[in-house]
């Protein structure tokens, strides 16, 4: 199925502008259910006052922010409209930073940026980013929301990933400090051996939503009048000794290699 653009704009770098189209780079495949009653009729949700149990009319429902327990600041539709960001079709790049300096937890959702006219300039920029190993820091407004993002080259095309805000990213420095002893040289070598034995290429086909597949298969069989049973997924036994875990993993891998041979 051909990709369809979901937004159009201009990539602005200094005084230069490049027309682009935005495409989704990922697809959500969650299984969604309808809420039904015993007669298989869809039910609706209503806002109800907890004290009286009575339904609250839509025109009486307000949005409020709790500034302290029991104290709310009420925000009207006019209030919210007044602070919306100004609409724009520009994705502005204000700097290019080394790609390795942006850690993984900053990235949120990826989009493809495709050319919308000037293909030579588009692919020249993609190649320049690949060769310099840098990413452009971008900001733009889309559908009444401000975004920060990182622009990089991938497979000859441009990828624009939204970035989380500073307050959302937790630094590794906030993690608990190790309290036990440091790993021994023996444990480090065993870990390196384990990594070497499992060295392979990334294969996208290996990564499927097995729960979704089991669920859809179950629904399909049940829709045909069968009474299928789902097998219980057993949890793996936990161990705590690092050298025991590594030794067991290495031994298991060696057995698999012998059987394959």
Protein Blocks (a to p, Z undefined) as FASTA:
>chain_A
ZZddfbdcdddehjbccddddddfbdcfbdcdddddfkopacddddddfklopacdfklp
ccdddfbghiacdddfklmmmmgccddfbdcdfbdcdfklpcfklpmbdcddddehjfml
mmmmmmmmmmnopacdddddeehiacddddddeehiacddddddfklpccfklpccdfbd
cddfklmmmmmmmmmmmgccddfklpccfklmmmmmmmmmmmnopacdddddddddddfb
lklmmmmmmmmmmmmmmmmZZ
